[in-house]
Amino acid sequence: MSGTRYFLRAALAGAAIVFMACGGKVVAEKTDGGVSTGGAGAGAGGAGTGAYDACVTAADCGWGEIDHEILTPADCVCLYGCPYIALSQETVDRRSQQYNQLCSFGVDGQGNPCGIDDCAGPPVAACNAGHCGAAAF
């Protein structure tokens, strides 16, 4: 019986950590915040056509979870299903394609296992003065 309690407590503690780490932030700051445009703008899998969050209409925007271009398997990150970075849809698609081509789901670029994915969805994306972000209500 005590083994079951220990397992349940450990599972609840793990779930709380994942929730706190992933569920809280759903809006990217307007500063770069470490988000990479991929240097020359091309990256593997496509030619970038401008800023990572450039837009004209809300349809140009999306939410992503990958904050940099994935050029080698070492660049791979754990995906938790927590898109929180406002990006152009072109950037989201390009980085997703890079991830699919170079990464293995469930491990990061150094072979470390990834945690559990469980997050709240992001707000509606909008184009605000030429940059993707959250829609103002």
C-alpha positions as CSV (number, residue, x, y, z in Angstrom):
1,M,0.0,0.0,0.0
2,S,2.8,2.5,0.9
3,G,4.4,1.8,-2.5
4,T,1.2,2.8,-4.3
5,R,1.1,6.0,-2.2
6,Y,4.7,6.8,-3.0
7,F,4.0,6.3,-6.7
8,L,0.9,8.5,-6.7
9,R,2.7,11.3,-4.7
10,A,5.6,11.2,-7.2
11,A,3.3,11.3,-10.1
12,L,1.4,14.2,-8.7
13,A,4.6,16.1,-7.9
14,G,5.8,15.5,-11.5
15,A,2.6,16.7,-13.0
16,A,2.7,19.8,-10.8
17,I,6.2,20.6,-12.0
18,V,5.3,20.1,-15.7
19,F,2.2,22.3,-15.2
20,M,4.2,25.1,-13.6
21,A,7.0,24.9,-16.2
22,C,4.7,24.8,-19.2
23,G,1.3,26.1,-18.5
24,G,2.0,29.5,-17.1
25,K,3.6,31.4,-20.1
26,V,1.5,31.6,-23.2
27,V,2.5,35.0,-24.6
28,A,6.0,35.8,-25.9
29,E,7.5,39.1,-24.8
30,K,8.1,41.7,-27.6
31,T,11.8,41.5,-27.0
32,D,13.8,38.8,-28.8
33,G,14.0,36.7,-25.6
34,G,16.5,34.4,-27.1
35,V,14.4,33.6,-30.1
36,S,16.6,33.1,-33.1
37,T,15.8,34.1,-36.6
38,G,18.3,31.6,-37.9
39,G,21.1,34.0,-38.8
40,A,21.0,34.4,-42.5
41,G,17.3,33.8,-42.5
42,A,17.4,30.5,-44.4
43,G,18.0,27.7,-42.1
44,A,17.5,24.1,-43.1
45,G,14.3,23.7,-45.1
46,G,13.4,27.1,-46.4
47,A,14.4,30.6,-47.2
48,G,13.3,33.0,-44.5
49,T,11.7,36.1,-45.8
50,G,12.0,38.4,-42.9
51,A,11.6,38.7,-39.1
52,Y,10.6,35.5,-37.3
53,D,7.4,37.2,-36.3
54,A,6.6,39.4,-39.3
55,C,3.0,39.6,-40.5
56,V,0.5,41.5,-42.5
57,T,-2.7,39.8,-41.3
58,A,-3.6,37.5,-38.4
59,A,-3.6,34.6,-40.9
60,D,0.2,35.1,-41.2
61,C,0.6,34.3,-37.5
62,G,0.8,31.2,-35.4
63,W,2.0,29.9,-32.1
64,G,5.2,27.8,-31.9
65,E,7.2,26.0,-29.3
66,I,10.6,26.0,-31.0
67,D,12.6,29.2,-30.3
68,H,15.4,28.7,-32.8
69,E,16.2,27.1,-36.1
70,I,17.1,23.4,-36.0
71,L,20.1,23.0,-38.2
72,T,21.6,19.9,-36.7
73,P,20.3,17.1,-34.5
74,A,22.2,18.7,-31.6
75,D,19.8,21.7,-31.9
76,C,16.7,19.5,-31.1
77,V,14.6,20.4,-28.2
78,C,11.9,18.6,-26.2
79,L,8.4,19.5,-27.4
80,Y,5.8,19.6,-24.7
81,G,2.7,20.6,-26.7
82,C,3.0,24.1,-25.2
83,P,3.2,26.6,-28.0
84,Y,3.9,29.9,-26.4
85,I,6.0,31.9,-28.9
86,A,4.1,34.2,-31.3
87,L,5.8,33.6,-34.7
88,S,5.0,34.0,-38.3
89,Q,3.2,30.9,-39.6
90,E,6.1,30.5,-42.1
91,T,8.5,30.3,-39.2
92,V,6.3,27.8,-37.3
93,D,6.0,25.6,-40.3
94,R,9.8,25.8,-41.2
95,R,10.9,24.9,-37.7
96,S,8.4,22.1,-37.4
97,Q,9.7,20.7,-40.7
98,Q,13.3,21.0,-39.4
99,Y,12.2,19.2,-36.2
100,N,10.5,16.4,-38.1
101,Q,13.6,15.9,-40.4
102,L,16.3,16.0,-37.7
103,C,14.8,15.2,-34.3
104,S,13.5,12.1,-32.5
105,F,10.4,12.7,-30.5
106,G,10.9,12.0,-26.8
107,V,14.6,13.0,-26.6
108,D,16.5,16.3,-26.9
109,G,19.5,16.9,-29.0
110,Q,21.8,15.4,-26.4
111,G,19.8,12.2,-26.1
112,N,18.2,13.2,-22.8
113,P,14.6,12.0,-22.3
114,C,11.8,14.5,-22.5
115,G,9.2,15.0,-19.8
116,I,5.4,14.7,-20.0
117,D,3.5,17.1,-22.3
118,D,0.4,18.7,-20.8
119,C,-0.3,22.4,-21.3
120,A,-3.0,25.0,-21.8
121,G,-3.5,26.2,-25.3
122,P,-2.3,29.7,-26.3
123,P,-4.6,32.6,-27.0
124,V,-5.8,33.6,-30.4
125,A,-2.9,34.9,-32.6
126,A,-3.1,38.4,-34.1
127,C,-0.9,40.7,-36.2
128,N,-0.2,43.8,-34.2
129,A,1.7,46.6,-36.0
130,G,3.5,44.1,-38.3
131,H,4.4,41.6,-35.5
132,C,2.6,38.4,-34.4
133,G,1.3,38.3,-30.8
134,A,-1.8,37.7,-28.8
135,A,-5.1,39.1,-29.9
136,A,-6.3,41.9,-27.6
137,F,-9.9,41.5,-26.4
